[in-house]
Amino acid sequence: MDTPPHRLALERVVEVYSGHDDLVGVTGSGYVIGADLVLASGQVVGPDTPCQVRAPWSARWVPAEQVWRGRGATGAVLLRVPGSPWAELPGIEHVRWARAAAPGVRCLARGFPRAGQRAGFRDAETLTGVVDAPADPASKVLTVSVGDPGTHAVPGTVWGGMPGAALLAEPAGQIIGLVTSGAAPYLDAVPVTALLSDARFRELAGVPPGRLETVTGGEPSVPLADLLAPAREEPPPNGPDWALLPARHAVVPFLGREEELARLRAWAAGPAALSIAVLTGRPGTGKSRLAGELCAELAGSGWDAGLLPLDTLYGLALGGPGPAASPGATSSGLFAGGDGAALDAVRPTLLVVEHVEPAVPLVGEFVRRLARHGRNPRVRLLLVAREPGDPGWWRRLDTAAGGWLRRLNTTTIQLNTSPVSYTH
């Protein structure tokens, strides 16, 4: 049985084969940039040679058609795969492109380095290194120094299958180049500036004007996925019966809130890049369980979804406990001064904040930072509050968020208005 791609965090990586038969051909790597579109290397896919692609969670090869080929040193191709096999993966159309503007940008490339092997399942490998960025933005060459080739699982002598792998800046995952060749300790790549200079490429890849970012390696960044705590936990073994009741264990069947769950599901699926929902109710009305069900559903479909503990937010604000930031974040706090650290999502993300009321200033600043980002795929923030409580918390939170709560709060669910009856 095929393993769902998001479980492997390899939903965009594919293996590419180009040849007139199954015996004589060339293997390489590719990167999915749309529901049916793969970015690959012209060194692997010949101008008039049939090609096929295979996702790493499947042993099945599917045919692909060349729809664009770069000229000269560009060394890249775009492949169209019939049937839009990645259409169901959340956020697959959202791709970030960036120019590496300084030496030392940390990056990684995922691909299939053992060229020539083409049999059944084959795992993708990851190479990490730093970019020797070209001084000239128009340069057609980008070189990556792989930190220590000896530490990688794949020897540098068999990196021949890496052409076509996307070069991704860490930690936000922007595409900064496409690997064209590799021999330890270096990978050579074509920078995305060379690709995006072609109007036809931009049209096919769906890259609007102004979407090119610049990375220098010093940008402070916090991956949103690293902030999340699981919304589901296994109950303690051999514990008393009452220990099974907390919503996070989901032992009791979910009943009576299907309508509210459907509303939250529709909210999450909306087209807005950033949206906020508010869920309120008295203790025991099912707020936490409803939020947990939404997390479980979205995580199962490929989202990053979970709880955002207030302790984690306090740690971010103080620069203390909590997930480590990328280089460039200072101990004075990730929210302190200037624009602070970027809150980056690599795929659609749901964050659930419970008991918002005592942390209004902190949550408000978090909303500000999310709203200013502008480059993330869909991000959904679900705020859970008790009733009766402080009646002014929403207004104070909107003030702390600079008015963003009022603009982004598109869904509000009050569980007190629809109590669950025993007939459920």
C-alpha positions as CSV (number, residue, x, y, z in Angstrom):
1,M,0.0,0.0,0.0
2,D,1.3,3.5,-0.8
3,T,2.2,5.6,2.2
4,P,0.6,9.1,2.2
5,P,3.2,11.6,1.1
6,H,2.8,14.1,4.0
7,R,3.7,11.4,6.5
8,L,7.1,11.3,4.9
9,A,7.5,15.1,4.4
10,L,8.4,14.3,0.8
11,E,5.2,15.4,-0.9
12,R,7.1,17.5,-3.5
13,V,10.0,15.2,-4.3
14,V,9.9,12.9,-7.3
15,E,12.3,10.6,-9.1
16,V,12.6,11.2,-12.9
17,Y,13.5,8.7,-15.6
18,S,14.2,9.5,-19.2
19,G,14.7,6.9,-21.8
20,H,13.1,5.1,-24.8
21,D,12.8,1.8,-22.8
22,D,13.1,0.4,-19.3
23,L,16.7,-0.8,-19.8
24,V,18.6,2.2,-21.2
25,G,17.9,5.6,-19.7
26,V,18.9,8.3,-17.2
27,T,17.6,8.8,-13.7
28,G,17.4,12.0,-11.8
29,S,15.3,14.0,-9.4
30,G,12.4,16.5,-9.6
31,Y,10.3,18.8,-7.5
32,V,6.6,19.3,-7.7
33,I,5.5,23.0,-8.1
34,G,1.8,22.4,-8.9
35,A,-1.0,19.9,-9.1
36,D,0.5,18.4,-12.3
37,L,3.8,20.3,-12.8
38,V,7.3,19.0,-12.0
39,L,10.5,21.0,-12.2
40,A,13.4,18.8,-13.4
41,S,16.8,19.0,-15.1
42,G,17.5,19.2,-18.8
43,Q,20.6,17.1,-18.1
44,V,18.3,14.2,-17.2
45,V,15.4,14.7,-19.6
46,G,16.5,14.9,-23.2
47,P,14.8,17.2,-25.7
48,D,13.0,14.4,-27.6
49,T,13.2,11.6,-25.0
50,P,10.2,10.1,-23.3
51,C,10.2,10.5,-19.5
52,Q,8.4,9.2,-16.4
53,V,8.2,10.3,-12.8
54,R,7.7,8.4,-9.6
55,A,6.8,9.7,-6.1
56,P,8.9,8.2,-3.3
57,W,5.9,6.7,-1.6
58,S,5.0,4.7,-4.7
59,A,6.6,2.1,-6.9
60,R,4.5,3.2,-9.9
61,W,6.0,5.2,-12.7
62,V,3.7,7.6,-14.7
63,P,4.4,9.3,-18.0
64,A,5.2,13.0,-18.1
65,E,5.3,15.5,-21.0
66,Q,7.8,18.3,-21.5
67,V,6.0,21.6,-21.7
68,W,9.0,24.0,-21.3
69,R,12.7,23.7,-21.7
70,G,15.3,26.3,-20.7
71,R,17.9,27.5,-23.1
72,G,21.6,26.9,-22.8
73,A,23.0,27.0,-19.3
74,T,19.5,27.2,-17.7
75,G,19.4,23.4,-17.9
76,A,15.9,23.0,-16.6
77,V,12.6,21.5,-17.9
78,L,9.0,21.6,-16.8
79,L,7.1,18.4,-17.0
80,R,3.3,18.0,-17.1
81,V,1.9,14.9,-15.5
82,P,-1.6,13.9,-16.7
83,G,-4.4,13.5,-14.1
84,S,-3.0,16.1,-11.7
85,P,-1.8,13.5,-9.2
86,W,-0.9,16.1,-6.5
87,A,-4.2,18.0,-6.7
88,E,-5.3,16.8,-3.3
89,L,-2.2,17.8,-1.4
90,P,-3.0,21.0,0.6
91,G,-1.0,24.0,-0.5
92,I,0.7,22.3,-3.4
93,E,0.2,25.4,-5.6
94,H,2.0,27.6,-3.1
95,V,5.7,27.9,-3.9
96,R,8.2,30.4,-2.6
97,W,11.0,31.6,-4.9
98,A,14.0,33.5,-3.6
99,R,17.4,34.8,-4.7
100,A,20.4,33.8,-2.6
101,A,22.0,37.3,-2.3
102,A,25.0,36.5,0.0
103,P,27.4,33.6,0.6
104,G,26.6,31.3,3.5
105,V,22.9,30.8,3.0
106,R,22.1,27.4,4.5
107,C,20.2,25.1,2.2
108,L,19.3,21.5,1.4
109,A,18.4,19.4,-1.6
110,R,16.3,16.3,-1.5
111,G,16.6,13.8,-4.4
112,F,17.7,10.4,-5.6
113,P,21.5,10.5,-5.8
114,R,22.2,6.9,-6.8
115,A,21.9,7.4,-10.5
116,G,20.9,4.4,-12.7
117,Q,18.9,2.5,-10.0
118,R,15.3,2.1,-11.1
119,A,13.6,-0.7,-9.3
120,G,10.5,-0.5,-7.0
121,F,10.7,1.8,-4.0
122,R,13.7,3.9,-3.5
123,D,14.1,6.4,-0.7
124,A,14.9,10.0,-1.3
125,E,18.1,11.4,0.3
126,T,18.9,14.8,1.7
127,L,22.1,16.7,1.2
128,T,22.8,19.9,3.3
129,G,25.3,22.7,2.7
130,V,25.8,26.4,2.3
131,V,25.5,28.5,-0.9
132,D,28.4,30.4,-2.5
133,A,26.1,33.0,-3.9
134,P,27.0,34.8,-7.1
135,A,27.6,38.5,-6.7
136,D,25.8,39.2,-10.0
137,P,22.0,38.6,-9.8
138,A,22.1,37.6,-13.5
139,S,24.5,34.8,-12.9
140,K,23.5,31.4,-14.3
141,V,25.6,29.4,-11.8
142,L,25.1,28.7,-8.1
143,T,27.6,26.5,-6.2
144,V,26.8,24.8,-2.9
145,S,29.5,23.5,-0.5
146,V,28.2,20.4,1.1
147,G,29.3,20.8,4.7
148,D,30.9,17.4,5.2
149,P,30.2,14.9,2.5
150,G,31.4,12.1,4.8
151,T,28.5,12.7,7.2
152,H,25.9,12.1,4.6
153,A,24.3,8.7,4.1
154,V,25.2,8.8,0.4
155,P,28.8,9.0,-0.7
156,G,29.7,11.9,-2.9
157,T,30.8,9.5,-5.6
158,V,27.2,8.5,-6.3
159,W,25.6,11.9,-6.4
160,G,24.9,11.5,-10.1
161,G,21.1,11.3,-9.6
162,M,20.8,14.7,-7.8
163,P,20.3,16.8,-11.0
164,G,16.7,18.1,-10.9
165,A,16.5,18.4,-7.1
166,A,15.3,21.7,-5.9
167,L,17.7,23.7,-3.8
168,L,15.8,25.0,-0.7
169,A,16.8,27.7,1.6
170,E,16.6,26.8,5.3
171,P,14.4,27.0,7.3
172,A,11.6,28.5,5.2
173,G,12.0,26.3,2.2
174,Q,12.2,28.9,-0.6
175,I,13.4,27.5,-3.9
176,I,16.7,29.2,-4.6
177,G,18.0,27.0,-7.4
178,L,17.8,23.7,-9.3
179,V,20.7,21.2,-9.0
180,T,22.4,20.6,-12.4
181,S,25.4,18.4,-11.3
182,G,27.2,17.2,-8.3
183,A,30.5,15.8,-7.2
184,A,31.7,15.9,-3.6
185,P,32.1,18.3,-2.0
186,Y,30.0,20.6,-4.3
187,L,26.6,20.8,-6.0
188,D,26.2,23.1,-8.9
189,A,22.8,24.7,-9.5
190,V,21.0,27.1,-11.8
191,P,19.6,30.0,-9.7
192,V,15.9,30.8,-9.8
193,T,16.7,34.2,-11.2
194,A,17.7,32.5,-14.5
195,L,14.4,30.5,-14.5
196,L,12.2,33.4,-13.7
197,S,13.7,35.6,-16.4
198,D,11.8,33.5,-18.9
199,A,8.3,34.8,-19.3
200,R,6.9,31.4,-20.4
201,F,8.4,29.7,-17.3
202,R,6.7,32.3,-15.1
203,E,3.4,31.8,-16.9
204,L,3.5,28.0,-16.6
205,A,4.7,28.0,-13.0
206,G,2.2,30.6,-12.0
207,V,4.7,33.1,-10.6
208,P,3.3,36.6,-10.6
209,P,5.5,39.7,-10.7
210,G,7.1,40.6,-7.5
211,R,7.1,37.2,-5.9
212,L,10.8,36.8,-5.8
213,E,12.2,37.0,-2.3
214,T,15.8,37.7,-1.2
215,V,17.6,35.6,1.3
216,T,21.0,36.4,2.9
217,G,21.2,33.7,5.5
218,G,20.8,36.1,8.4
219,E,17.0,36.4,8.5
220,P,15.6,35.3,11.9
221,S,12.8,32.7,11.3
222,V,10.6,30.5,13.4
223,P,8.9,27.5,11.6
224,L,5.2,27.5,12.8
225,A,5.2,23.7,12.8
226,D,7.9,23.8,15.5
227,L,5.6,25.7,17.8
228,L,2.8,23.1,17.7
229,A,1.9,20.6,20.4
230,P,-0.2,17.6,19.5
231,A,-3.9,18.0,20.0
232,R,-4.2,14.2,20.6
233,E,-2.5,12.2,23.3
234,E,-2.7,8.5,24.2
235,P,-4.3,8.0,27.5
236,P,-2.1,6.8,30.4
237,P,-1.7,3.1,30.5
238,N,-3.4,1.4,33.4
239,G,-4.8,4.7,34.6
240,P,-8.1,5.2,36.4
241,D,-11.3,5.5,34.3
242,W,-11.5,9.3,35.0
243,A,-8.1,9.8,33.3
244,L,-9.8,8.8,30.0
245,L,-12.1,11.8,30.0
246,P,-9.9,14.7,28.9
247,A,-10.7,15.8,25.4
248,R,-7.1,15.3,24.2
249,H,-7.5,11.5,24.6
250,A,-10.6,11.4,22.4
251,V,-11.8,8.2,24.1
252,V,-15.4,9.3,24.3
253,P,-17.1,9.3,20.8
254,F,-17.4,12.7,19.1
255,L,-21.2,13.4,19.0
256,G,-23.5,16.3,18.6
257,R,-21.1,18.9,17.1
258,E,-21.0,17.9,13.5
259,E,-22.6,21.2,12.3
260,E,-19.9,23.2,14.1
261,L,-17.2,21.0,12.8
262,A,-18.5,21.5,9.3
263,R,-18.4,25.3,9.8
264,L,-14.8,25.1,11.0
265,R,-13.8,22.8,8.1
266,A,-15.3,25.3,5.6
267,W,-13.4,28.1,7.3
268,A,-10.1,26.3,7.1
269,A,-10.7,25.5,3.4
270,G,-11.4,29.1,2.4
271,P,-9.1,30.9,0.0
272,A,-7.7,33.6,2.4
273,A,-4.0,33.3,3.2
274,L,-4.7,34.1,6.8
275,S,-7.9,33.8,8.7
276,I,-9.0,33.7,12.4
277,A,-12.0,31.9,14.0
278,V,-13.2,32.3,17.5
279,L,-14.7,29.5,19.5
280,T,-16.4,30.2,22.8
281,G,-18.5,28.3,25.3
282,R,-18.9,27.4,29.0
283,P,-16.7,24.8,30.5
284,G,-17.8,21.3,29.4
285,T,-19.5,22.4,26.2
286,G,-16.9,20.7,24.0
287,K,-14.6,23.5,22.9
288,S,-11.4,21.5,23.3
289,R,-12.8,18.4,21.8
290,L,-14.1,20.3,18.8
291,A,-10.8,22.0,18.2
292,G,-9.0,18.6,18.6
293,E,-11.3,17.0,16.0
294,L,-10.5,19.8,13.5
295,C,-6.7,19.3,14.2
296,A,-7.0,15.6,13.6
297,E,-8.9,16.0,10.3
298,L,-6.5,18.6,8.9
299,A,-3.4,16.8,10.0
300,G,-4.7,13.7,8.3
301,S,-5.0,15.5,5.0
302,G,-1.5,17.0,5.1
303,W,-1.7,20.1,7.2
304,D,0.5,21.0,10.1
305,A,-2.1,21.3,12.8
306,G,-2.0,21.4,16.6
307,L,-2.1,23.4,19.8
308,L,-0.1,26.6,20.3
309,P,0.6,26.6,24.1
310,L,0.8,29.9,25.8
311,D,4.1,28.9,27.4
312,T,5.5,28.6,23.9
313,L,4.4,32.1,23.0
314,Y,5.9,33.4,26.3
315,G,9.1,31.7,25.4
316,L,9.2,33.3,22.0
317,A,8.5,36.7,23.4
318,L,11.3,36.4,25.9
319,G,13.8,34.6,23.7
320,G,13.9,31.8,26.3
321,P,12.2,28.4,26.4
322,G,10.5,27.2,23.3
323,P,11.5,26.2,19.8
324,A,14.9,27.4,18.7
325,A,15.0,30.1,16.2
326,S,17.2,30.2,13.1
327,P,20.5,32.1,13.3
328,G,19.9,35.8,13.5
329,A,17.3,35.6,16.3
330,T,18.5,37.3,19.4
331,S,18.1,36.6,23.1
332,S,16.2,39.8,23.5
333,G,13.1,38.1,22.2
334,L,11.7,37.1,18.8
335,F,9.0,39.7,19.1
336,A,11.3,42.5,20.2
337,G,12.0,45.4,18.0
338,G,11.8,45.8,14.2
339,D,9.9,43.1,12.3
340,G,11.1,40.4,14.7
341,A,11.5,36.8,13.5
342,A,9.4,35.7,10.5
343,L,6.7,33.1,11.4
344,D,7.2,30.7,8.5
345,A,4.9,27.9,7.3
346,V,6.0,25.4,4.8
347,R,2.5,23.9,4.3
348,P,-1.1,24.9,5.3
349,T,-1.1,25.3,9.1
350,L,-3.7,25.4,11.8
351,L,-2.8,26.8,15.2
352,V,-5.2,26.5,18.2
353,V,-4.8,28.8,21.1
354,E,-6.8,28.0,24.2
355,H,-7.5,30.3,27.1
356,V,-6.7,33.4,25.2
357,E,-8.0,35.9,27.7
358,P,-5.0,36.1,30.1
359,A,-2.5,36.5,27.3
360,V,-4.2,39.2,25.1
361,P,-1.0,41.3,24.5
362,L,1.1,38.3,23.5
363,V,-1.5,36.8,21.2
364,G,-2.2,40.2,19.7
365,E,1.5,40.6,18.8
366,F,1.5,37.1,17.4
367,V,-1.4,38.0,15.1
368,R,0.4,41.1,14.0
369,R,3.4,39.1,13.0
370,L,1.4,36.6,11.1
371,A,-0.5,39.3,9.2
372,R,2.7,41.0,8.2
373,H,4.2,37.9,6.7
374,G,2.5,37.8,3.3
375,R,4.4,34.8,1.9
376,N,2.9,31.8,3.8
377,P,0.5,29.3,2.5
378,R,-2.9,29.1,4.2
379,V,-2.6,29.8,8.0
380,R,-5.6,29.4,10.3
381,L,-5.7,30.6,13.9
382,L,-8.4,29.2,16.1
383,L,-8.9,31.2,19.3
384,V,-10.7,29.3,22.1
385,A,-12.2,31.3,25.0
386,R,-14.5,30.5,28.0
387,E,-17.9,32.0,28.7
388,P,-18.8,33.7,30.8
389,G,-15.5,35.5,31.1
390,D,-14.0,38.8,30.5
391,P,-16.4,40.5,28.1
392,G,-13.8,42.9,26.8
393,W,-11.1,40.4,25.8
394,W,-12.0,40.4,22.1
395,R,-11.8,44.2,21.9
396,R,-8.6,44.4,23.8
397,L,-7.1,41.6,21.6
398,D,-8.1,43.5,18.5
399,T,-6.3,46.6,19.8
400,A,-3.2,44.6,20.7
401,A,-3.3,43.1,17.2
402,G,-3.5,46.6,15.6
403,G,-7.0,46.0,14.2
404,W,-6.0,42.8,12.5
405,L,-8.4,40.6,14.5
406,R,-11.4,42.6,13.3
407,R,-10.3,42.2,9.7
408,L,-9.3,38.5,9.9
409,N,-12.0,37.1,12.2
410,T,-14.3,35.6,9.6
411,T,-15.9,32.8,11.7
412,T,-17.3,32.8,15.3
413,I,-18.9,29.8,17.0
414,Q,-20.7,30.1,20.3
415,L,-21.4,26.7,21.7
416,N,-23.6,28.1,24.5
417,T,-26.2,28.9,21.9
418,S,-26.5,25.2,20.7
419,P,-26.1,22.9,23.7
420,V,-25.7,19.2,23.1
421,S,-28.7,17.2,24.2
422,Y,-28.6,13.8,25.7
423,T,-30.3,12.4,22.6
424,H,-27.0,12.7,20.8
